[in-house]
Amino acid sequence: MKIVLLDGHTINPGDLSWAKLEALCDEFVVYERTPADLLEERIGDCDVLMTSKCFITRQLMEHAPNLKYIGSTATGYNNIDIAAARDLGIAVTNIPAYSTESVAQHTIALLLELTNRVGLHDASVQAGDWCRCEHFSYWKSPVVLLAGKSLGIVGYGSIGRRVASIAEALGMTVNVYSRDREAAIRSDVVSLHCPLTEENAGMIDAGFIEQMKPGAFLINTARGGLVDEEALASALRSGRLAGAAVDVLSREPASEDNPLLGLPNCIITPHIAWVPVEMRQKIIDVLAENLIDFNKGGTLNRVEKL
């Protein structure tokens, strides 16, 4: 059996081992990343294909005569044509809920950066501002107390629930979008934790933002495509929203003309909520477990049972 992994660098840039997957096949080929024009060539005669971000279309599947299994190395699988896989008898699996703790942690880190601006103040002190200050304390931006504030959560799966529990420990009131849409939207902070689907693509648009509480914060550690970035940038520039913090963008890597870049009240991290070594090791472990189960005739973490 031949396994091809199209974009392995982000999972394992060299600090982990592929041994668990190598033990399952005769040939294991890992590419750091694969551009679209090399997909067909690299998929070639593989039996098992693994990928996180490459778009696997019906055409690619039809040109892969030995392909019988696609393993998404992420929780999301909107980059794989599931209907085509079903039609062609190709099994598809994913890695569900592996990053709950790390994404929840990063969400709260972004929330605290929005409210306390630790990075901004550290940079100011390192630049000598405190040394030159006449007072024992100063602040470059307002520091916001979270206790007593509200958090609206859009997407109340495992990550959303974990974020809620941490927010409650900080003294916040949690409003869940699926239970009380209006209360969630009108919260002091709105945090996105839902998958990207055809139905919710661009859901955080000018209309949604207009319903939000003036001066609220928006956090997105889910998928960049949930947000109309032009509308968000406009709201941040005008002060309609006090700030935003995102770990994901509609296009990744970021394009130089992304409207959120350069805004002083928008914090952007490069899709790192999932990257602790423990989470990446879990991806490799589950990839192996899924394939072992498939080889035994099972359906562990099957996206859509054939």
PASEBA-1860 file (N, C-alpha, C; in nm, 3 decimals):
! residues 306
1> MKIVLLDG> 0.085/-0.120/0.000/0.000/0.000/0.000/0.089/0.125/0.000 ~ 0.051/0.223/-0.080/0.124/0.348/-0.090/0.041/0.461/-0.030 ~ 0.100/0.535/0.062/0.036/0.652/0.124/0.108/0.777/0.076 ~ 0.030/0.876/0.033/0.085/1.007/-0.003/0.022/1.113/0.086 ~ 0.107/1.192/0.152/0.060/1.304/0.233/0.104/1.431/0.162 ~ 0.005/1.511/0.120/0.032/1.623/0.030/0.087/1.747/0.098 ~ 0.058/1.766/0.225/0.099/1.890/0.292/0.134/1.861/0.438 ~ 0.247/1.795/0.457/0.283/1.747/0.589/0.363/1.843/0.675
9> HTINPGDL> 0.413/1.953/0.618/0.506/2.039/0.692/0.444/2.099/0.818 ~ 0.322/2.151/0.809/0.265/2.217/0.925/0.236/2.118/1.038 ~ 0.202/1.995/1.004/0.180/1.894/1.108/0.312/1.852/1.172 ~ 0.411/1.830/1.089/0.538/1.780/1.138/0.654/1.846/1.063 ~ 0.698/1.963/1.112/0.811/2.030/1.047/0.946/1.968/1.083 ~ 0.941/1.856/1.155/1.065/1.788/1.190/1.078/1.754/1.337 ~ 0.980/1.795/1.417/0.989/1.770/1.561/0.910/1.646/1.605 ~ 0.846/1.577/1.510/0.770/1.456/1.541/0.813/1.343/1.447
17> SWAKLEAL> 0.756/1.225/1.468/0.790/1.109/1.386/0.668/1.063/1.307 ~ 0.694/1.019/1.184/0.588/0.960/1.100/0.582/0.808/1.117 ~ 0.654/0.753/1.212/0.672/0.608/1.222/0.540/0.531/1.225 ~ 0.439/0.584/1.293/0.312/0.512/1.304/0.246/0.494/1.168 ~ 0.264/0.590/1.080/0.207/0.579/0.945/0.298/0.498/0.854 ~ 0.426/0.515/0.870/0.521/0.439/0.787/0.504/0.289/0.809 ~ 0.467/0.251/0.930/0.451/0.109/0.962/0.329/0.046/0.895 ~ 0.242/0.129/0.840/0.116/0.078/0.783/0.123/0.058/0.632
25> CDEFVVYE> 0.237/0.086/0.570/0.240/0.081/0.424/0.376/0.036/0.372 ~ 0.379/0.007/0.246/0.504/-0.028/0.179/0.581/0.097/0.137 ~ 0.507/0.203/0.108/0.570/0.328/0.063/0.495/0.446/0.123 ~ 0.569/0.535/0.190/0.509/0.653/0.253/0.580/0.776/0.199 ~ 0.505/0.861/0.126/0.562/0.979/0.063/0.501/1.104/0.125 ~ 0.587/1.191/0.177/0.540/1.315/0.239/0.595/1.435/0.163 ~ 0.506/1.524/0.122/0.545/1.651/0.062/0.520/1.761/0.164 ~ 0.610/1.860/0.170/0.589/1.971/0.264/0.461/2.044/0.231
33> RTPADLLE> 0.439/2.072/0.105/0.316/2.133/0.055/0.304/2.099/-0.091 ~ 0.182/2.109/-0.145/0.161/2.074/-0.285/0.076/2.180/-0.354 ~ 0.131/2.250/-0.453/0.052/2.347/-0.528/-0.049/2.275/-0.617 ~ -0.151/2.346/-0.656/-0.262/2.285/-0.731/-0.216/2.218/-0.860 ~ -0.116/2.277/-0.926/-0.075/2.221/-1.055/0.005/2.091/-1.043 ~ 0.038/2.051/-0.921/0.110/1.925/-0.901/0.025/1.817/-0.833 ~ -0.099/1.849/-0.805/-0.183/1.754/-0.731/-0.200/1.622/-0.805 ~ -0.240/1.627/-0.931/-0.267/1.504/-1.005/-0.141/1.418/-1.015
41> ERIGDCDV> -0.028/1.481/-1.042/0.097/1.406/-1.055/0.136/1.339/-0.923 ~ 0.121/1.411/-0.813/0.165/1.357/-0.685/0.067/1.253/-0.628 ~ -0.059/1.269/-0.656/-0.155/1.167/-0.611/-0.128/1.037/-0.685 ~ -0.110/1.048/-0.816/-0.066/0.937/-0.899/-0.133/0.804/-0.870 ~ -0.050/0.706/-0.831/-0.101/0.570/-0.811/-0.117/0.534/-0.663 ~ -0.132/0.635/-0.578/-0.142/0.606/-0.434/-0.273/0.535/-0.402 ~ -0.270/0.456/-0.297/-0.389/0.389/-0.245/-0.458/0.475/-0.139 ~ -0.376/0.547/-0.062/-0.425/0.630/0.048/-0.371/0.771/0.031
49> LMTSKCFI> -0.461/0.868/0.038/-0.424/1.008/0.025/-0.456/1.078/0.156 ~ -0.363/1.162/0.203/-0.386/1.240/0.324/-0.355/1.386/0.295 ~ -0.440/1.475/0.345/-0.420/1.618/0.322/-0.499/1.699/0.422 ~ -0.452/1.822/0.444/-0.525/1.916/0.529/-0.596/2.021/0.446 ~ -0.524/2.085/0.354/-0.578/2.202/0.285/-0.592/2.187/0.134 ~ -0.531/2.087/0.073/-0.540/2.073/-0.073/-0.684/2.042/-0.113 ~ -0.727/2.100/-0.223/-0.863/2.076/-0.272/-0.864/1.950/-0.357 ~ -0.937/1.851/-0.309/-0.945/1.722/-0.376/-1.078/1.713/-0.449
57> TRQLMEHA> -1.075/1.729/-0.578/-1.195/1.737/-0.660/-1.232/1.601/-0.719 ~ -1.349/1.597/-0.777/-1.393/1.476/-0.846/-1.295/1.438/-0.958 ~ -1.251/1.538/-1.032/-1.159/1.511/-1.142/-1.031/1.445/-1.093 ~ -0.976/1.495/-0.981/-0.855/1.435/-0.927/-0.878/1.291/-0.884 ~ -0.992/1.267/-0.822/-1.024/1.131/-0.777/-1.039/1.036/-0.896 ~ -1.102/1.086/-1.002/-1.124/1.002/-1.120/-0.994/0.966/-1.189 ~ -0.890/1.048/-1.167/-0.761/1.022/-1.231/-0.664/0.949/-1.136 ~ -0.716/0.898/-1.026/-0.634/0.823/-0.931/-0.688/0.680/-0.924
65> PNLKYIGS> -0.639/0.591/-1.011/-0.699/0.459/-1.027/-0.695/0.370/-0.903 ~ -0.597/0.391/-0.815/-0.585/0.303/-0.698/-0.643/0.363/-0.571 ~ -0.687/0.486/-0.579/-0.730/0.558/-0.458/-0.856/0.497/-0.398 ~ -0.847/0.461/-0.272/-0.962/0.404/-0.204/-0.990/0.468/-0.068 ~ -0.902/0.561/-0.028/-0.916/0.620/0.105/-0.853/0.757/0.107 ~ -0.926/0.857/0.162/-0.873/0.991/0.182/-0.884/1.023/0.330 ~ -0.771/1.055/0.391/-0.771/1.093/0.531/-0.745/1.241/0.546 ~ -0.847/1.316/0.590/-0.825/1.457/0.620/-0.742/1.464/0.747
73> TATGYNNI> -0.639/1.546/0.745/-0.555/1.560/0.863/-0.605/1.672/0.954 ~ -0.728/1.713/0.932/-0.790/1.819/1.012/-0.932/1.777/1.049 ~ -0.998/1.860/1.128/-1.138/1.835/1.160/-1.226/1.872/1.041 ~ -1.199/1.986/0.981/-1.276/2.029/0.865/-1.238/1.953/0.739 ~ -1.335/1.934/0.650/-1.310/1.860/0.527/-1.383/1.922/0.408 ~ -1.408/2.052/0.417/-1.479/2.120/0.309/-1.394/2.131/0.182 ~ -1.266/2.095/0.191/-1.178/2.095/0.074/-1.184/1.964/-0.005 ~ -1.264/1.869/0.042/-1.277/1.738/-0.024/-1.418/1.724/-0.079
81> DIAAARDL> -1.432/1.685/-0.203/-1.564/1.663/-0.264/-1.619/1.531/-0.210 ~ -1.698/1.541/-0.103/-1.748/1.422/-0.034/-1.846/1.344/-0.123 ~ -1.928/1.415/-0.197/-2.025/1.348/-0.285/-1.953/1.267/-0.392 ~ -1.846/1.324/-0.448/-1.769/1.252/-0.549/-1.703/1.129/-0.488 ~ -1.649/1.144/-0.368/-1.585/1.030/-0.302/-1.686/0.917/-0.280 ~ -1.805/0.954/-0.239/-1.909/0.853/-0.218/-1.943/0.783/-0.350 ~ -1.959/0.860/-0.455/-1.993/0.802/-0.586/-1.885/0.706/-0.635 ~ -1.760/0.738/-0.602/-1.648/0.659/-0.651/-1.605/0.550/-0.553
89> GIAVTNIP> -1.677/0.538/-0.441/-1.644/0.435/-0.344/-1.517/0.460/-0.266 ~ -1.484/0.588/-0.248/-1.363/0.625/-0.175/-1.402/0.670/-0.034 ~ -1.347/0.605/0.066/-1.377/0.641/0.205/-1.305/0.770/0.243 ~ -1.370/0.853/0.326/-1.310/0.977/0.375/-1.323/0.981/0.527 ~ -1.212/1.008/0.595/-1.215/1.024/0.740/-1.158/1.159/0.778 ~ -1.183/1.200/0.901/-1.126/1.325/0.952/-1.072/1.303/1.093 ~ -1.025/1.410/1.155/-0.970/1.406/1.291/-1.060/1.492/1.379 ~ -1.164/1.436/1.436/-1.261/1.518/1.508/-1.211/1.563/1.645
97> AYSTESVA> -1.239/1.689/1.678/-1.224/1.743/1.814/-1.086/1.723/1.875 ~ -0.982/1.714/1.792/-0.848/1.691/1.848/-0.791/1.815/1.916 ~ -0.835/1.934/1.873/-0.769/2.057/1.917/-0.854/2.139/2.013 ~ -0.951/2.077/2.077/-1.044/2.151/2.164/-0.970/2.238/2.265 ~ -0.879/2.178/2.340/-0.812/2.251/2.447/-0.725/2.364/2.393 ~ -0.651/2.337/2.286/-0.558/2.440/2.236/-0.633/2.555/2.169 ~ -0.741/2.525/2.097/-0.816/2.634/2.032/-0.889/2.717/2.137 ~ -0.943/2.651/2.239/-1.007/2.726/2.348/-0.904/2.817/2.417
105> QHTIALLL> -0.785/2.763/2.442/-0.679/2.841/2.505/-0.643/2.962/2.419 ~ -0.630/2.942/2.289/-0.593/3.053/2.200/-0.705/3.156/2.192 ~ -0.828/3.110/2.194/-0.941/3.204/2.194/-0.934/3.297/2.314 ~ -0.907/3.239/2.430/-0.899/3.321/2.551/-0.776/3.411/2.546 ~ -0.665/3.361/2.487/-0.547/3.445/2.472/-0.578/3.568/2.386 ~ -0.653/3.548/2.278/-0.692/3.660/2.193/-0.785/3.755/2.267 ~ -0.876/3.697/2.344/-0.969/3.780/2.422/-0.892/3.868/2.521 ~ -0.796/3.809/2.591/-0.718/3.885/2.689/-0.629/3.989/2.621
113> ELTNRVGL> -0.580/3.958/2.502/-0.499/4.056/2.430/-0.585/4.176/2.387 ~ -0.709/4.148/2.349/-0.801/4.257/2.314/-0.831/4.346/2.434 ~ -0.845/4.284/2.550/-0.888/4.361/2.668/-0.771/4.421/2.747 ~ -0.656/4.355/2.746/-0.543/4.403/2.826/-0.426/4.457/2.742 ~ -0.421/4.421/2.616/-0.318/4.468/2.522/-0.177/4.454/2.583 ~ -0.149/4.334/2.629/-0.020/4.305/2.692/0.095/4.333/2.594 ~ 0.080/4.288/2.471/0.185/4.308/2.372/0.213/4.455/2.346 ~ 0.108/4.534/2.334/0.122/4.678/2.310/0.198/4.745/2.425
121> HDASVQAG> 0.161/4.709/2.547/0.224/4.773/2.662/0.368/4.725/2.682 ~ 0.394/4.600/2.655/0.532/4.551/2.662/0.620/4.625/2.561 ~ 0.568/4.640/2.439/0.645/4.711/2.336/0.673/4.855/2.380 ~ 0.576/4.917/2.444/0.593/5.055/2.491/0.702/5.063/2.598 ~ 0.698/4.970/2.693/0.800/4.969/2.799/0.937/4.943/2.742 ~ 0.946/4.844/2.650/1.075/4.811/2.589/1.131/4.929/2.508 ~ 1.041/5.014/2.459/1.084/5.132/2.382/1.127/5.247/2.472 ~ 1.116/5.228/2.605/1.161/5.331/2.699/1.054/5.424/2.750
129> DWCRCEHF> 0.928/5.401/2.711/0.821/5.493/2.753/0.805/5.499/2.904 ~ 0.819/5.387/2.973/0.802/5.386/3.119/0.919/5.458/3.187 ~ 1.036/5.442/3.132/1.153/5.510/3.188/1.138/5.661/3.180 ~ 1.071/5.707/3.078/1.054/5.851/3.059/0.927/5.905/3.123 ~ 0.843/5.815/3.177/0.712/5.855/3.228/0.725/5.925/3.364 ~ 0.645/6.028/3.387/0.647/6.099/3.515/0.563/6.028/3.620 ~ 0.482/5.930/3.579/0.390/5.863/3.671/0.429/5.716/3.686 ~ 0.384/5.654/3.795/0.420/5.515/3.819/0.343/5.419/3.729
137> SYWKSPVV> 0.236/5.468/3.666/0.153/5.383/3.581/0.098/5.464/3.465 ~ 0.084/5.402/3.351/0.021/5.464/3.234/-0.036/5.354/3.147 ~ -0.123/5.387/3.056/-0.176/5.287/2.963/-0.192/5.348/2.825 ~ -0.161/5.265/2.727/-0.164/5.309/2.587/-0.302/5.290/2.525 ~ -0.383/5.206/2.586/-0.521/5.183/2.540/-0.603/5.142/2.661 ~ -0.735/5.152/2.654/-0.817/5.113/2.769/-0.797/4.967/2.808 ~ -0.795/4.938/2.936/-0.791/4.801/2.987/-0.933/4.766/3.031 ~ -0.985/4.658/2.975/-1.127/4.624/2.992/-1.141/4.508/3.090
145> LLAGKSLG> -1.225/4.525/3.190/-1.253/4.418/3.286/-1.354/4.321/3.225 ~ -1.323/4.191/3.227/-1.411/4.091/3.169/-1.522/4.048/3.263 ~ -1.495/4.047/3.392/-1.599/4.009/3.489/-1.719/4.101/3.472 ~ -1.836/4.040/3.455/-1.958/4.117/3.434/-1.992/4.142/3.289 ~ -1.899/4.112/3.199/-1.926/4.127/3.056/-1.989/3.998/3.001 ~ -2.042/4.006/2.879/-2.109/3.891/2.817/-2.031/3.842/2.696 ~ -2.038/3.710/2.675/-1.972/3.647/2.561/-2.075/3.570/2.480 ~ -2.089/3.606/2.353/-2.178/3.534/2.263/-2.100/3.430/2.185
153> IVGYGSIG> -2.143/3.306/2.191/-2.071/3.198/2.125/-2.153/3.146/2.007 ~ -2.095/3.153/1.888/-2.158/3.103/1.766/-2.092/2.970/1.732 ~ -2.162/2.861/1.756/-2.106/2.728/1.736/-2.075/2.665/1.870 ~ -2.171/2.588/1.924/-2.158/2.538/2.061/-2.122/2.390/2.063 ~ -2.017/2.357/1.988/-1.963/2.222/1.993/-1.864/2.211/2.106 ~ -1.770/2.118/2.094/-1.676/2.094/2.204/-1.589/2.217/2.232 ~ -1.545/2.286/2.127/-1.462/2.404/2.148/-1.545/2.517/2.209 ~ -1.662/2.541/2.154/-1.748/2.646/2.206/-1.782/2.625/2.353
161> RRVASIAE> -1.809/2.500/2.389/-1.842/2.470/2.529/-1.721/2.491/2.620 ~ -1.603/2.456/2.571/-1.483/2.475/2.653/-1.454/2.623/2.672 ~ -1.469/2.702/2.566/-1.450/2.846/2.578/-1.551/2.903/2.678 ~ -1.673/2.854/2.672/-1.777/2.902/2.763/-1.739/2.877/2.909 ~ -1.685/2.759/2.936/-1.650/2.726/3.075/-1.538/2.816/3.127 ~ -1.441/2.849/3.041/-1.333/2.938/3.083/-1.385/3.080/3.102 ~ -1.471/3.124/3.011/-1.528/3.258/3.021/-1.610/3.274/3.149 ~ -1.685/3.171/3.182/-1.763/3.176/3.306/-1.673/3.184/3.428
169> ALGMTVNV> -1.559/3.115/3.422/-1.462/3.122/3.533/-1.404/3.262/3.547 ~ -1.403/3.338/3.438/-1.356/3.476/3.441/-1.466/3.574/3.484 ~ -1.583/3.520/3.512/-1.693/3.605/3.557/-1.782/3.657/3.447 ~ -1.771/3.598/3.326/-1.853/3.644/3.215/-1.984/3.567/3.207 ~ -2.084/3.630/3.149/-2.210/3.565/3.117/-2.203/3.514/2.975 ~ -2.240/3.388/2.955/-2.231/3.327/2.822/-2.368/3.321/2.757 ~ -2.375/3.369/2.633/-2.497/3.361/2.552/-2.469/3.275/2.429 ~ -2.547/3.170/2.413/-2.523/3.075/2.304/-2.613/3.108/2.185
177> YSRDREAA> -2.553/3.127/2.069/-2.624/3.170/1.948/-2.739/3.077/1.912 ~ -2.719/2.947/1.924/-2.823/2.851/1.886/-2.940/2.849/1.984 ~ -2.923/2.906/2.101/-3.029/2.910/2.203/-3.098/3.045/2.209 ~ -3.019/3.151/2.195/-3.074/3.287/2.202/-2.993/3.374/2.107 ~ -3.036/3.376/1.983/-2.960/3.444/1.878/-2.938/3.592/1.911 ~ -3.042/3.661/1.953/-3.033/3.804/1.977/-2.937/3.835/2.092 ~ -2.945/3.759/2.201/-2.857/3.783/2.315/-2.711/3.758/2.277 ~ -2.688/3.654/2.197/-2.551/3.623/2.155/-2.493/3.735/2.069
185> IRSDVVSL> -2.570/3.782/1.973/-2.523/3.887/1.883/-2.498/4.017/1.958 ~ -2.579/4.043/2.060/-2.568/4.169/2.135/-2.471/4.161/2.253 ~ -2.393/4.057/2.259/-2.297/4.041/2.368/-2.180/4.139/2.354 ~ -2.105/4.156/2.462/-1.988/4.243/2.460/-1.878/4.185/2.371 ~ -1.873/4.052/2.365/-1.777/3.982/2.281/-1.851/3.874/2.205 ~ -1.827/3.860/2.076/-1.883/3.750/1.996/-1.766/3.665/1.947 ~ -1.774/3.534/1.974/-1.665/3.444/1.937/-1.719/3.333/1.847 ~ -1.650/3.308/1.736/-1.695/3.212/1.635/-1.628/3.076/1.654
193> HCPLTEEN> -1.710/2.970/1.657/-1.659/2.834/1.675/-1.737/2.733/1.591 ~ -1.794/2.778/1.481/-1.874/2.690/1.395/-1.795/2.650/1.271 ~ -1.831/2.539/1.208/-1.765/2.500/1.083/-1.807/2.593/0.970 ~ -1.730/2.595/0.864/-1.764/2.673/0.745/-1.845/2.585/0.650 ~ -1.966/2.631/0.618/-2.053/2.559/0.526/-2.100/2.656/0.417 ~ -2.168/2.602/0.317/-2.224/2.689/0.213/-2.325/2.785/0.272 ~ -2.396/2.739/0.376/-2.502/2.820/0.434/-2.449/2.936/0.518 ~ -2.337/2.916/0.587/-2.291/3.023/0.677/-2.170/3.100/0.625
201> AGMIDAGF> -2.126/3.073/0.504/-2.013/3.147/0.447/-2.044/3.296/0.446 ~ -1.955/3.377/0.498/-1.975/3.522/0.502/-2.085/3.568/0.595 ~ -2.123/3.488/0.693/-2.236/3.523/0.779/-2.209/3.648/0.863 ~ -2.082/3.673/0.896/-2.049/3.794/0.972/-2.027/3.905/0.871 ~ -2.140/3.959/0.824/-2.138/4.063/0.721/-2.182/4.195/0.781 ~ -2.202/4.295/0.697/-2.241/4.427/0.747/-2.371/4.421/0.825 ~ -2.465/4.339/0.780/-2.592/4.326/0.850/-2.576/4.267/0.988 ~ -2.495/4.162/0.998/-2.470/4.099/1.129/-2.402/4.198/1.223
209> IEQMKPGA> -2.298/4.266/1.171/-2.222/4.361/1.253/-2.311/4.475/1.300 ~ -2.404/4.518/1.215/-2.495/4.626/1.254/-2.581/4.587/1.373 ~ -2.609/4.457/1.388/-2.688/4.409/1.502/-2.605/4.395/1.629 ~ -2.473/4.393/1.616/-2.387/4.376/1.733/-2.388/4.501/1.821 ~ -2.352/4.481/1.945/-2.345/4.591/2.040/-2.236/4.689/1.997 ~ -2.264/4.819/1.992/-2.159/4.915/1.957/-2.041/4.902/2.053 ~ -1.921/4.900/1.997/-1.802/4.887/2.080/-1.768/4.746/2.120 ~ -1.836/4.646/2.061/-1.810/4.506/2.096/-1.682/4.457/2.031
217> FLINTARG> -1.638/4.340/2.074/-1.523/4.271/2.015/-1.571/4.149/1.938 ~ -1.499/4.116/1.831/-1.525/3.993/1.755/-1.399/3.907/1.756 ~ -1.416/3.776/1.782/-1.304/3.682/1.781/-1.338/3.569/1.685 ~ -1.242/3.531/1.602/-1.263/3.419/1.510/-1.144/3.324/1.513 ~ -1.164/3.207/1.573/-1.064/3.101/1.568/-1.121/2.980/1.494 ~ -1.225/3.003/1.413/-1.292/2.893/1.341/-1.243/2.886/1.197 ~ -1.308/2.957/1.107/-1.269/2.960/0.966/-1.283/3.103/0.914 ~ -1.185/3.145/0.836/-1.184/3.282/0.784/-1.303/3.313/0.696
225> GLVDEEAL> -1.352/3.212/0.623/-1.463/3.232/0.531/-1.595/3.266/0.598 ~ -1.602/3.259/0.729/-1.724/3.297/0.801/-1.744/3.448/0.802 ~ -1.636/3.522/0.775/-1.637/3.668/0.793/-1.621/3.740/0.660 ~ -1.705/3.840/0.640/-1.687/3.935/0.530/-1.581/4.034/0.577 ~ -1.458/4.017/0.533/-1.347/4.093/0.589/-1.355/4.241/0.555 ~ -1.410/4.276/0.442/-1.429/4.419/0.408/-1.525/4.484/0.506 ~ -1.636/4.414/0.537/-1.733/4.468/0.631/-1.673/4.481/0.770 ~ -1.596/4.382/0.812/-1.533/4.389/0.943/-1.432/4.502/0.949
233> ASALRSGR> -1.351/4.517/0.846/-1.252/4.624/0.843/-1.319/4.760/0.851 ~ -1.429/4.775/0.780/-1.503/4.901/0.783/-1.553/4.932/0.924 ~ -1.605/4.830/0.991/-1.658/4.849/1.126/-1.546/4.882/1.225 ~ -1.428/4.827/1.203/-1.315/4.856/1.291/-1.261/4.996/1.267 ~ -1.256/5.036/1.140/-1.206/5.170/1.109/-1.300/5.278/1.162 ~ -1.429/5.253/1.155/-1.527/5.352/1.199/-1.546/5.355/1.349 ~ -1.499/5.252/1.419/-1.521/5.244/1.563/-1.651/5.175/1.600 ~ -1.725/5.127/1.499/-1.850/5.054/1.528/-1.821/4.933/1.615
241> LAGAAVDV> -1.710/4.866/1.589/-1.657/4.763/1.676/-1.527/4.814/1.738 ~ -1.506/4.781/1.865/-1.386/4.829/1.933/-1.262/4.753/1.888 ~ -1.281/4.627/1.852/-1.165/4.549/1.812/-1.204/4.411/1.763 ~ -1.111/4.347/1.699/-1.130/4.209/1.654/-0.997/4.136/1.670 ~ -1.008/4.004/1.688/-0.888/3.920/1.696/-0.919/3.792/1.620 ~ -0.836/3.761/1.521/-0.863/3.646/1.435/-0.738/3.560/1.421 ~ -0.758/3.431/1.416/-0.649/3.336/1.392/-0.659/3.278/1.251 ~ -0.763/3.317/1.179/-0.791/3.262/1.045/-0.835/3.375/0.953
249> LSREPASE> -0.802/3.360/0.826/-0.844/3.456/0.724/-0.907/3.382/0.608 ~ -0.977/3.456/0.523/-1.046/3.394/0.410/-0.948/3.331/0.312 ~ -0.828/3.388/0.305/-0.723/3.332/0.221/-0.598/3.313/0.307 ~ -0.543/3.193/0.303/-0.424/3.162/0.382/-0.320/3.092/0.295 ~ -0.194/3.136/0.295/-0.140/3.249/0.370/-0.211/3.381/0.336 ~ -0.196/3.477/0.423/-0.265/3.605/0.404/-0.220/3.673/0.276 ~ -0.316/3.734/0.208/-0.281/3.813/0.090/-0.243/3.954/0.136 ~ -0.151/4.017/0.066/-0.101/4.147/0.108/-0.208/4.255/0.107
257> DNPLLGLP> -0.315/4.233/0.032/-0.421/4.333/0.025/-0.539/4.301/0.116 ~ -0.522/4.207/0.209/-0.631/4.177/0.302/-0.665/4.303/0.381 ~ -0.792/4.343/0.385/-0.829/4.470/0.447/-0.808/4.475/0.599 ~ -0.786/4.360/0.662/-0.766/4.360/0.807/-0.621/4.389/0.846 ~ -0.530/4.373/0.753/-0.389/4.397/0.782/-0.364/4.546/0.808 ~ -0.288/4.574/0.911/-0.249/4.712/0.940/-0.346/4.789/1.027 ~ -0.460/4.731/1.060/-0.554/4.801/1.147/-0.507/4.789/1.292 ~ -0.496/4.902/1.364/-0.442/4.896/1.500/-0.533/4.824/1.599
265> NCIITPHI> -0.661/4.813/1.568/-0.754/4.745/1.659/-0.792/4.606/1.609 ~ -0.707/4.548/1.524/-0.729/4.411/1.479/-0.603/4.328/1.503 ~ -0.616/4.225/1.583/-0.506/4.134/1.615/-0.518/4.012/1.525 ~ -0.410/3.976/1.458/-0.411/3.861/1.366/-0.297/3.768/1.402 ~ -0.328/3.641/1.422/-0.226/3.539/1.439/-0.235/3.441/1.324 ~ -0.124/3.377/1.285/-0.119/3.298/1.161/-0.168/3.154/1.176 ~ -0.295/3.138/1.210/-0.361/3.006/1.219/-0.279/2.911/1.308 ~ -0.257/2.954/1.432/-0.172/2.877/1.523/-0.247/2.816/1.641
273> AWVPVEMR> -0.379/2.830/1.646/-0.452/2.779/1.762/-0.437/2.629/1.780 ~ -0.410/2.557/1.673/-0.405/2.411/1.677/-0.266/2.353/1.691 ~ -0.159/2.436/1.700/-0.024/2.386/1.676/0.058/2.336/1.795 ~ 0.010/2.337/1.919/0.092/2.275/2.023/0.134/2.134/1.982 ~ 0.254/2.094/2.023/0.308/1.966/1.979/0.217/1.850/2.018 ~ 0.148/1.865/2.132/0.056/1.758/2.174/-0.058/1.740/2.076 ~ -0.105/1.849/2.018/-0.216/1.841/1.922/-0.169/1.780/1.791 ~ -0.050/1.818/1.746/0.000/1.764/1.620/0.035/1.616/1.631
281> QKIIDVLA> 0.082/1.575/1.749/0.106/1.433/1.771/-0.025/1.356/1.768 ~ -0.130/1.417/1.823/-0.261/1.351/1.822/-0.311/1.333/1.679 ~ -0.284/1.428/1.592/-0.323/1.414/1.451/-0.260/1.289/1.391 ~ -0.131/1.273/1.412/-0.061/1.156/1.357/-0.118/1.027/1.416 ~ -0.142/1.029/1.547/-0.197/0.910/1.613/-0.333/0.871/1.555 ~ -0.420/0.972/1.538/-0.556/0.942/1.490/-0.554/0.906/1.341 ~ -0.466/0.968/1.263/-0.452/0.928/1.123/-0.422/0.778/1.114 ~ -0.331/0.732/1.199/-0.297/0.590/1.200/-0.414/0.504/1.247
289> ENLIDFNK> -0.481/0.547/1.353/-0.594/0.470/1.405/-0.706/0.460/1.303 ~ -0.734/0.570/1.234/-0.840/0.569/1.132/-0.808/0.470/1.020 ~ -0.683/0.471/0.975/-0.644/0.384/0.863/-0.642/0.238/0.906 ~ -0.593/0.210/1.026/-0.595/0.073/1.078/-0.737/0.020/1.084 ~ -0.828/0.103/1.132/-0.968/0.062/1.142/-1.029/0.039/1.004 ~ -0.996/0.128/0.908/-1.045/0.111/0.771/-0.997/-0.020/0.712 ~ -0.871/-0.052/0.734/-0.815/-0.176/0.679/-0.881/-0.300/0.739 ~ -0.942/-0.284/0.855/-1.013/-0.395/0.919/-1.162/-0.398/0.880
297> GGTLNRVE> -1.201/-0.303/0.794/-1.341/-0.296/0.752/-1.426/-0.204/0.836 ~ -1.363/-0.125/0.924/-1.438/-0.036/1.013/-1.466/0.099/0.953 ~ -1.534/0.182/1.030/-1.574/0.316/0.984/-1.537/0.424/1.086 ~ -1.426/0.406/1.157/-1.385/0.502/1.258/-1.365/0.640/1.197 ~ -1.434/0.739/1.252/-1.424/0.879/1.209/-1.455/0.897/1.059 ~ -1.537/0.808/1.005/-1.578/0.820/0.865/-1.669/0.942/0.851 ~ -1.637/1.026/0.756/-1.717/1.147/0.732/-1.857/1.112/0.686 ~ -1.865/1.020/0.590/-1.996/0.975/0.541/-1.983/0.828/0.504
305> KL> -2.049/0.746/0.582/-2.036/0.602/0.560/-2.087/0.563/0.422 ~ -2.011/0.484/0.352/-2.048/0.444/0.216/-2.157/0.338/0.218
END
